[in-house]
Structure formats: C-alpha cells, structure tokens
Amino acid sequence: MSLLGLINKWAALGRIVKHQQINLKKRWSTMQILAFGFAFLILLGSVLLWLPISNRNHESIPFLNALFTATSATCVTGLVVYDTWTQFSGLGQAVILLLIQIGGLGFIAVAIMFSLTLGKRIGLYERSLLTEVVSSLQIGGIVRLVRRMLIGTALFEVLGAALLGLRFIPLFGMGRGLWFSIFHSVSAFCNAGFDLMGVNNPHSSLTAFVDDPLVILVIAMLIIVGGISFVVWNDLIEVRFSLRKILLQTRIVLFSTFFLLLAGTLAFLLLEKNNVLSSMNSGTRILAAFFQSVTPRTAGFNSLDITSLSSGGEFITILLMFIGAAPGSTGGGIKVTTLVVIGAALIASIRNRSDVTIWHFRLNSETLQRAFTGAALYLMMVTVGIIVLCAEGQSLSDSIFECFSAIGTVGLTTGITTTLSPLSRIVLIVLMYAGRIGSMTVFLAVTKSVKNGALKNPVGKVIVG
C-alpha cells in the first residue's frame, strides 16, 4: 500500500471516530451525563473506601457500607454508618474529602478546571454541560463563571481553614489541627457535614463547641456562602454588590435566605427555650439557635443533640431540610427559589390572577411547571422512602427525619443510620443520589423524551378542589 493510501485510510478512520463522538453526544443528554457521571464517581469512591488500606483496622468493610459512605460524601450529605475518625485511616479520610470536593463543585466543573489548566479549548457542548451543573441562566460567560467559582471556592476554604486553625491547632497539635481545619472547612463550604470530632466522642459532630463563637460562626458562614450558589455570587460581583441592579434570581435567593435564617433562629429560641436550650446562657442560646437554623438547610453539622429536640424543633428542622439552599449551590432541598415560585403561584391563584409575578416580574409557564413538578417528585420519593423504612421496623418520626435528611443532602440524623437494614440503607442511598443531582434529573435521565405532535388531544374537564 502506498503512503498516500495509508494517509487516506487514517484520515477516513479519524472522520469515523469523530462522527461516533458526535453521535455519542447526541445520544447522551446532559441529564444522563450528570446522572451517570455522579454514579461512576460514587462507585469509584466505594471501591477505594472498601479497600483495607482505607480503614484503621486494615480490614475491608462491607461493600454496601462503603457505597453508603461514598454516596453520602459525593452527594455532600453527611449521613454515615461509621464515625469518620474512628473507622477510616488518613487515606480513607482523604478519599472522603476528595469526594466531597468533587461532589460539591460538580465533577464536570472539576474536569473543565483541568482542561483550562492544560490550556485546552472549551467547546459549545462542554459549555452547555457547565450551564446545567451550575444552574446558570445563560451559556454566555459560563467559562468565566466557572473560573470565578473555582477561585472563590479555594479562597473561602483557605480562609475558613485558617480561622478554624486558630482553635484546632492549639487543641489537637500542628499536624492534626491543620488537617482538621482543612477537612472541616471543605466539608462546611460544600455543605457536606462530615466531621472528625470522633477523636473526642464518636458521632458528636460540633456539640463540644456549642458555646465557641469562632468555630460555630466560621462553620455557619462557610455553609451559608456555599449554599447561596455561585451564580448569585457572580451576579453580585458583576453589579459590584449594588442590590438595585441584581437579577431576580439573586434577589429571591438573598431575601429568602435572610428570612429563613431569621425565622429559623427565632423559632428554635421559642420552641427549645425550656428544652435543649434551657441550661445555656443567653449568648450561647442565640448562637446555638442560629446554628440550628443554618445547618438543616443541607449542612449536616450539629451543635445540639438532635435526639433531644422537642417535637416542634424537630418539625422546624424537617421543614428547613425540605426547603434547602439555592439552585446551583453545594446544597440540596427543593431549593428556595422553588419555594418562592410555588408561593407566588398560590397567591396569584387565591387572588384569581392569571399572571404569576414576583417583584413585578412575570413568571412563564415553564418555570411554574418545573417548580411544581420538582416539588411533587421530591415528595413522592420521600413518601416511598418513609414507607420502606417503616416497613423495615423504624418508627414513623425517625423514618420521616432520615428520609428528608437524605434527599435534602443534609446529614442530620436521629442516630438510626448505624442500625438500618440493608434495604433501608439502599433506599437512603437512592434518596441521597436523587437529592444531589435533582429528582427531575433522575427521571429525565432514565425516561425517553416524547415530542409533541401537531395533533393535540381534546380538552377534558375535571373538577378539582
């Protein structure tokens, strides 16, 4: 064969490979890439945590427990079947931290970061994926947004680690104190809730620091900053923090976040004043109530004993877990924007108005449909989970709390995760996974889209209400 013929064959092969790559992109939707990408990352983390070298006793743990831990870390939840410090070695803790960081930022954003570092061009397809990952309103400027996201994440986590080091290094020594500072800073910013405080008392979280303003406020601020979303921070930077120029999305997130923090703090002060807060002085009481209003919105740390909360306090915690953080953030829940949109739609319906408006902006039907559908799917999955846990012998109250904590990627627990049956753990794994990538993403990834035809079915009248 001549050299020219060989070159032609290689060129033809190159065209075939490129054609197959294009077809692959067409066959795999954005939702499927996100869903299966997270699943692969979880599976890889499970294998690493299952290895004997990742555990202090140098013995492999049951693979289902490794899968549960990897899912909780990747989905930045914080539910655990083992105390992180007492069970996992330094390598295991590092694997968990890496899963938290990648899961919090989104694996696609991390992959794009390496591409940018290597100087590779980011194509239109990759930009569309990034738009879904960070819940951006537009594809334009998405690479600049991701750069700011990665730089901002590094700055906040380094600052958080430095401040926590002021407390942890004197307590635990230079090496361990530095590692604790980095671990908890990343875990807090990514709203993961994993901790290493089992060094003092297993599964104690931050209860030993309930009266420590430095630790509690630094962790709380990292949770809030991570839960507001990168899109909001980018908008604030673009308008130079002028509240009159911010987008509607930013305005909703900021005002709803402020309201939930204030209302949550007041609610816990009122409901727990004669219970878990009764033995504290006024300053510690306010600090504890504030932190308890922050952490249920997908963080998972706790400075109070969750099992000691009153029925009212437990209900408020579940409600905050259900609402969650902002879209495109490291948090979960139905999202604060979904809550506001549903609330605006209900008000418009009560007032018999055809248009749903927020701050004089009219919402389109697609936004309304997505909000109600997402919330309905969320509640449907939680209901199924509660039924399974109850069938497996758990109480109704514990089942409700654990399922909302799992799908809200919160990580707070009444303490039953260590005793759950294999089926119950699988249910919580599914809920954590769906809560991180979004319940709608899960359903869209496994269902086939059907295009509406030119012909439409006749209208049927149904009486509701």
N, C-alpha and C positions, 0 to 999 in steps of 0.2 A: 504494500500500500504506500502511495506517495505521501510526502509530508503534507501537501495541500489537502489530500483526502483525510488524513488524520486530524488536521486542524478543523476541517469541516465537521467531522464526527464529534469532536469535543465541543464545538460551537452548538451543534444540534442538541447534544446532551445537556449543555448549560441552559438552553432555552426550555427543555423539558423540565428540568429541576425548578427553574424559576416559575414556569407555568404551574407546577404542582404546588409550590409555595403560595402562589396567588390563590389557587383553588382551595388550599387548606385554610387560608384566611377567610375566604368566602364561606366555607363550610362551618367554621367555628365562629360563633357570635362572641361579642365582647363579654356577655354574661357567662357563657360557657368557659371562656379563658379564665375569667376571675374565679369561677366556682371550682374548676378542676385544678387550677394553679394553686389555690389555697389547700385543696385536698392533697395534692402531691407534697406540698411543704409540710403539712401535718404528718403524712406518712413517713417522710424522711426524718422528721423530728422524733417520731415514735420509735423508729429503729435505733436512733442514736441514744435515746433515753433508756431503751431496753437493754443496751449493752452493759455488761458487768462493770466496765471502767467508769460508767457514769453514776454509779451508786457507791455509797460509802462502804457497804459490806462486800463489795466486789462480786455481787450475785445479781443475776438478771431478775427484774421484776416481771410480773405477768404482763403480757403484751397489751391487754386491754387497759391496764392501769397506765402504761406508757402512752398509749393512744389518748387516754383521757387527759393526761398531763400536757402532752404536746398540743392537743386541741385547745385546751384552756390557755396555753401560752400564746399560740399562734393567733387565736381569736381574742387575745387580750382580755381574758375573763377573770381568772384568779381562783376558780374552783379547783380544789386539789383533793386527792385521795391520800397523799403523803405530805408531811411537813417538809417544805423545800430544803431547809437547812439540815435536818437530821437524816433525811433519806438520800439526797443527791450529793455527789462529790463536787469538787471545784469544776470539773469538766461538765458534769450534768447541769450545774447552775449556770455555766457559761452557755450551754446549749439552750436552756430555757430563756436566758436573757436575749440571745440572738433571735430566737423565735418571736419573742415579744417585740423586739425592734422591727423585724421584718413584717410581722403581722400588723403592727401599729401603723407603719408607714405605707404598707401595701407592697407586695413582692414585685409588682410591675414598676412601681416608683423606684425601688431599690435597684432593679435591673437597669432602668434608664439612667440611674446615677452612675453605674459603672460604664455605661455607654458614653455618657458625657465626659467621664474621666478619661476614657480612651480616645476621645475626640471623634466618635462615630456620629453620623448624621441621624437625626431622629425623624423618621418618615411620618406621613399623614396617618397611617394605620396605628403606629405607636402613640401618636398624639391623641387619637380618639380613645385608646385604651386608658391613657392617663386622665382624660376628661371624666371617664366613668369612675376611676379609682378615687379621685379627689373630689368628686361631685361638683365639678366646675360648671358654670353656666354657659361657657363658650370655649371653643377649641383654640381660639386665638390667644397667644401669650401663655399657653399651658406649660411650655418648657421653662419659661421664666418663673412661673408659679412653682413648679417642682423644685427648681434651684433654690428659691426662697424657702420652700418647705424644708428641704434637707439642711440648709444652713441654719434656719431658725430652730429646727429640732436639735441640732448639735449645740447651738448656743444655750438654749433653755436647759438642756440636760446637763451640760457642763456647769452652768451657773447653779442649778439645783444640787448637783453633786458637791460643788464647792461649799455651799451653805450647809448641807447636811453633814459634810466632813467636819464642820466646827463642833458638832455634837458627837458624831460617831467615832472619830479618830481618838479623842480623849477616852471614850468609853471602851472601845474594842482594840485599840492599838493602831499603828500606822497601816500595816498591810490589810488587816481585816476591816478596819474602819474605812479605808479608801474603797475597798471592794463593796462594802455595804452601802456607801454613799452613791457609788455609780449604779449599783443594782437598783436601789430604791428610787433614784432619780429617773432612770429609764422606765421602770415599772409604773411610776406615778404619771409621767408625761404621756405614756402610751395607754394610760387608764387600765393597766393590767391587774394590779392588786396583789401580785406575788411579793412575798417578803421573806427575809432571812432571820426574822426575830425568834425563830425556834431555837436560836442559840441560847436564849434565856428560858423560854417556855414554849413548847410546840403549839402551833396554831394560835399564837397570841396576837399576831398582827401588831398594831401600834398601841395596844392597850396600856403598855408600860409608859407611853409618852403622852397620855391623855392630857396632862397638865403642862406640857412642854410647848410653848408657843413657837419656838424655832422649828421643830420637826413638823408639828401639825400644820402650821401655816405654809411652810415650804412645800410639803406634800400636797396640800389643798390647792395652792396656786399652780403647781405643775399639772394637777388634774384639770383645773378649770381652763388653763391655757391650751392643753391638749384636747379638751372637749369642745372648745369653741369652733374649731375647724380652721384649716389652712386657708380656705377660700376667704373667710371672714378677715383673717389677719392680713391677707394680701390686699383685700379691698381697703382696709384701714390704712395700709402703707401707701396705696395708690392715691388716696384722697388726703394723705397727711393727717390722719386722725380727725378730720373735720366731720362731725356727726351729721351735718346738714347735707353732705354730699354722698353719704354711704348708700349702697344698694339696699333694696327692700329686704333681700336675704340677710344681709348683715344686721340691719335694724331689728328684724324679727329675732335673730339669734341672741343679740346683745340684750335686748329688753326682756326676752323670755328667760334667759339665763339669770339675769339680775333678780327678776321676780321670783323664780324658783328657789334661788339661794336664800332670799329674804324670807319668803313664805315658809320654806322648809325649816329654817333656823327657828322662827317664831313657833312653828307647830311643835317641834321637838322640845323647845323650852316649856311650852304649855303642857304637853302630854306626858313628859317624863320628869317634871319638876318634883313630883312626890314618889318617883320610882328610881330609875338608874342615876338620875342627876341629883338626887336628894342630899347626898353626903358631900357634894362638891361646893366650893366657894363660888361666888357669882362670876368671877373671871373664868375659872375652869369650866363652869356650866355653859357659858356663852361659847367658849372655844369648842367644847365637845358637841354642842348642838349645831354649831356652824359646820363642823367637820362631818357630822352625821347627815347634814343636808347636801354636802358636796359629794361624798363617796358613793351613795346609792345610784347616782347618775353615771354609772358604769365604771367606777374606780375599783371597788372591792376591798380597800383597806378599811379597817375599823378600829376606832379608839375606845369604843364601848362594847361590852359583851352583848352580842346580837340576841342571844337567848334570854337576856334579862329585860329586853324591851317590852313595854306594855303592848296590849293589842292595838291601841291607837298608833303607837310608834312603829309597830310592825307594818300596819296598813299604810302609813305615810311612806315608809321605806319601799314597800312594794309599788306604790304609786309613782315614786321617783324613778325606780328601776324601769317601770313601764315606759315612762316618758323618755329618759335617756339624754343624750347630748345632741350636738348639731350634726347634720349630714356632712360627710367628707372629713370628719374628725376621727380621733382614735377611739371614740366612744360608741355605744350601741343604743338600744332602745328604739322606739318608733320614731324618734327624733323630735326636737322641739318645734321644728317648722311644720311637721305633720300635725302636731297637736294644735298649733295656731291656725292652720288651714282648716282643719275639721271644726274648730271652734267658730271660725269666721263663717263657715258654711251653715252651721247650726243657727247662728244669729241671723243670717240672711233668710233662712227658711222660716224662723219664728216671726220675723218681720215681713214675711211674704214678699221678699225682694228677689228678682230674677238674677241679679248680678251679685257675686261674692266679692267684697272689696276688703283690702287691708291698707290702711293709711292712704286712702284714695286711689289705690292701685287695684284694678280688676283682675281677678284670677281666671285663667282659662279652664275649660272643662277637663283637659288632660291632667292638670295639676290636682284638681279636686278628685278625679278618679284614682289617680295614683296614691293620694293620701288615704282615701277610704279603703282602697284595695290593700295597701300595705298594712294598715292597722288591722283589717279583718283577717288577713293571712297570719299576722303575728299572733292574734288572739286564738285563732284556730289551732295553730301549732302548740301554743301554750296549753290549751284545753286538752289536746291529745296527750301531751306530756304529763299533765296532772292526773289524768285518768290512769295512765300506765303506772305512775309512781304509787297511786293509791291502791291499785290492784296488786302491787308488789309489797303491800303491807305498811306503807308510810302514811302518816296522818295527813289530813286534808291541808292543814295550815302549813306544815313543813313542805308538802308537795307544791303548793302554790308558791311559797317563798323560793324554793330551789329552782323551779321552772322559770319563773320571772327573772331570777338572778342569772340563769344560764343563757336564756335567749336575749337578755339585756346586756350580755357580756359584762356583768357586774362583778360577781365573785363572792359576794356576801353569802354566808351560809348559816343555817341553824345547827350545823355540826353533823348532818346525816350523810355527807358525801363519802365518808370513810367506811360506812356500813351498808351502802347501797348494793343491791343485787346487780349482776352483770347486765341484765336487760335495762334496769333503771339508769345505769351509767351510759349505756349506748344511747338512750333517749336524751340524756343531758348533753352528750357529745353532739348529737344531731342539732339540738337547740342552740348550743354554743356556735356551731358552724353556721347555722342559718342566721343567727343574730349578728355575726360579724360581717358576712358578705351581703346580708339583707334577705328577708324572706321572699321578696319578689324576684331577686336574682336567682335564688334556688329554683323556684318554679319555672322561670323563663329559661333557665339553663337545661332543664330536663323535659320541657314541653316544646312542641313544634308550633311555630307561629303560623297562623292561618290568615291569609289576606282576605279582606272583604271583597266580595264580588260586586258586579254592577247591580245585580238584583238584590233587593232587600226584602226580608220577611215582613208580613203585615203586622201592624201595631196591635198588641194585645193589652187590654185594660185590666189592671189588677188593683184592688183596693188594699192599701197598706195603712197602718197606723190606727 
